[in-house]
Every structure is written in C-alpha cells, then in structure tokens.
Amino acid sequence: MEAETNRSAQDWFRLMVDMGLAPGLRALGFAGAGPRFHMEVQGRRAEIGIVQSQSLIDTRVRFTLTLRVPSRDEWTQQLRVRPYQAARPPAGASGWEATIGQLVTVGGYPVQDLWWELEVGHPFESLAREVLIILATYGLPALRHHIRATG
C-alpha cells in the first residue's frame, strides 16, 4: 500500500481494519465489521472488539483488542431485543472479558498492557499480520477455553 499522508489518522485506521484486520478475522471464523467482530462456537458467542486510545497526535492511532464471551442469559436477552444485530454489552454484564495484553505472556507473566500504533501513510500489512498472529496464538485459545468452562 502506498503512503497516503493526505488521509486522517482515523481514515487510515479504518482502512487498516477494513483491508488488513477484517479479512484475517473472517479467515479465523469471525463475522462483523468496523471495530466489532463475533463468532459462534459450540452454540456460544465469542466477541472481539478493536479499541482505540484517545490520542492528541493526529497522525497516529493506538489500539488494542478486547475479547469477550457473554453469559448465556445475556446473549439470549440480546437476541430477544435485537435479533438482527448484537447489542453492545450492558454495564456490569456477566460473562468473561479480557484485553489481549492480559492473555499474552512473556516468561510466564501476562504483558497486561499491549497496544499497537498505526501511523498515517505507513504500510500496515505487517502490523495487521502481527495482530492476527497474536490473536490466533493467545486470544482464540482463551475464547475457546472460556466457552468450554461456561458451556
């Protein structure tokens, strides 16, 4: 992808999500668009959110991933209210949720705070690939584990 410095950081981020992350997430079995993706595993819903940090620098976007398995009751309620679209989880919702940094370990200890940075005009293919590899290595096993544990 050629540098396009006339785009805003938000435009470049959306382009990276649409062209870099979304195809990879779909290849992993997720559906969705924009910052929210989901998949059904053993009759349960697993969710991925792409979360941006608030930044004062208008040429960069920092982002991370949140992973979530809503409780069966919450998911049933969401389907009843909006069968055509997944509702945003209510405050205090039950189930399991973690950031990708809580799942990635180095030397047996969780990283805790893992963010990626995208700069306008810089190629994003390797960044998207890194995010997807980390998700496949740490995130998918955690989602599957929590689905089995609460199944």
C-alpha positions as CSV (number, residue, x, y, z in Angstrom):
1,M,0.0,0.0,0.0
2,E,1.5,3.3,-1.0
3,A,1.8,6.1,1.6
4,E,-1.3,8.3,1.6
5,T,-0.4,11.1,4.0
6,N,-3.5,13.2,3.0
7,R,-5.7,10.8,5.0
8,S,-6.6,11.4,8.6
9,A,-5.4,9.0,11.3
10,Q,-9.0,7.8,11.7
11,D,-9.3,7.2,7.9
12,W,-6.0,5.3,7.8
13,F,-7.1,3.2,10.9
14,R,-10.4,2.3,9.3
15,L,-8.6,1.4,6.1
16,M,-6.2,-0.9,8.1
17,V,-9.2,-2.5,9.9
18,D,-11.2,-3.0,6.6
19,M,-8.3,-4.2,4.4
20,G,-5.9,-5.7,7.0
21,L,-7.7,-7.0,10.0
22,A,-11.2,-7.8,8.8
23,P,-10.1,-10.3,6.1
24,G,-7.9,-12.0,8.6
25,L,-10.6,-12.1,11.3
26,R,-13.0,-13.6,8.7
27,A,-10.4,-16.2,7.8
28,L,-10.3,-17.1,11.5
29,G,-14.1,-17.6,11.5
30,F,-15.3,-14.2,12.7
31,A,-18.1,-12.1,11.2
32,G,-18.6,-8.4,11.6
33,A,-17.2,-5.1,10.5
34,G,-15.6,-1.9,11.9
35,P,-14.4,-2.3,15.4
36,R,-16.6,-5.4,16.4
37,F,-16.4,-9.0,15.3
38,H,-18.1,-12.2,16.6
39,M,-18.2,-15.9,16.0
40,E,-20.4,-18.8,17.2
41,V,-18.5,-21.6,19.0
42,Q,-20.4,-24.6,20.4
43,G,-23.6,-22.5,20.4
44,R,-22.0,-19.7,22.3
45,R,-20.9,-16.2,21.1
46,A,-17.3,-15.1,21.2
47,E,-16.6,-11.4,20.6
48,I,-13.6,-9.3,19.6
49,G,-13.5,-5.5,19.9
50,I,-10.9,-3.3,18.4
51,V,-10.4,-0.5,20.9
52,Q,-8.7,2.8,20.2
53,S,-7.0,5.0,22.7
54,Q,-7.7,8.7,22.8
55,S,-4.7,10.4,21.3
56,L,-3.7,14.0,20.9
57,I,-1.4,13.1,18.0
58,D,-3.4,13.4,14.8
59,T,-1.1,11.3,12.7
60,R,-1.2,8.1,14.9
61,V,-3.8,5.7,16.3
62,R,-3.1,3.4,19.2
63,F,-5.3,0.3,19.5
64,T,-5.7,-3.0,21.3
65,L,-8.1,-5.9,21.3
66,T,-10.8,-6.9,23.9
67,L,-12.1,-10.4,23.9
68,R,-15.4,-11.4,25.4
69,V,-17.7,-14.4,26.0
70,P,-21.1,-13.1,27.2
71,S,-23.1,-15.2,29.6
72,R,-25.8,-17.4,28.1
73,D,-28.5,-15.3,29.8
74,E,-27.1,-12.0,28.4
75,W,-26.7,-13.4,24.9
76,T,-30.3,-14.8,25.0
77,Q,-31.5,-11.4,26.1
78,Q,-29.6,-9.6,23.3
79,L,-31.1,-11.9,20.7
80,R,-34.6,-11.3,22.0
81,V,-34.1,-7.5,21.9
82,R,-32.2,-7.2,18.7
83,P,-32.2,-10.5,16.7
84,Y,-30.7,-8.8,13.7
85,Q,-27.7,-7.2,15.5
86,A,-25.7,-7.8,18.6
87,A,-26.3,-5.2,21.2
88,R,-23.4,-3.6,23.0
89,P,-22.8,-5.3,26.3
90,P,-24.6,-3.6,29.2
91,A,-22.6,-2.1,32.1
92,G,-21.8,-4.8,34.6
93,A,-22.6,-7.6,32.1
94,S,-21.6,-11.0,33.2
95,G,-19.5,-13.5,31.3
96,W,-15.8,-13.3,30.6
97,E,-13.8,-10.4,29.2
98,A,-10.1,-9.6,28.9
99,T,-7.7,-7.5,26.9
100,I,-5.3,-9.2,24.6
101,G,-2.4,-7.9,26.9
102,Q,-3.9,-9.9,29.8
103,L,-3.6,-13.1,27.7
104,V,-0.1,-12.6,26.1
105,T,2.6,-13.9,28.4
106,V,6.3,-13.3,28.5
107,G,8.3,-15.5,30.8
108,G,5.1,-16.8,32.3
109,Y,3.8,-13.4,33.2
110,P,1.0,-11.5,31.4
111,V,2.1,-8.4,29.5
112,Q,-1.1,-6.7,30.8
113,D,-0.9,-3.6,28.6
114,L,-0.5,-4.4,24.9
115,W,-1.2,-1.6,22.3
116,W,-0.3,-1.3,18.7
117,E,0.4,2.0,17.0
118,L,-0.5,2.8,13.4
119,E,0.9,5.9,11.7
120,V,-0.8,7.6,8.8
121,G,0.8,6.7,5.5
122,H,2.9,3.8,6.8
123,P,2.2,0.3,5.4
124,F,0.0,-1.7,7.7
125,E,0.1,-5.2,6.3
126,S,2.8,-6.5,8.7
127,L,1.1,-4.7,11.7
128,A,-2.3,-6.4,10.8
129,R,-0.5,-9.7,10.4
130,E,1.1,-9.4,13.8
131,V,-2.2,-8.6,15.5
132,L,-3.8,-11.6,13.8
133,I,-1.0,-13.9,14.8
134,I,-1.2,-12.8,18.4
135,L,-5.0,-13.2,18.4
136,A,-4.7,-16.7,16.9
137,T,-1.9,-17.7,19.4
138,Y,-3.3,-16.3,22.6
139,G,-6.8,-15.0,22.0
140,L,-8.6,-17.8,20.3
141,P,-7.5,-20.5,22.8
142,A,-8.6,-18.2,25.6
143,L,-12.0,-17.7,24.0
144,R,-12.5,-21.4,23.4
145,H,-11.4,-22.2,27.0
146,H,-13.9,-19.8,28.5
147,I,-16.7,-21.1,26.2
148,R,-16.0,-24.7,27.4
149,A,-15.7,-23.6,31.0
150,T,-19.1,-21.8,31.0
151,G,-20.8,-24.1,28.5
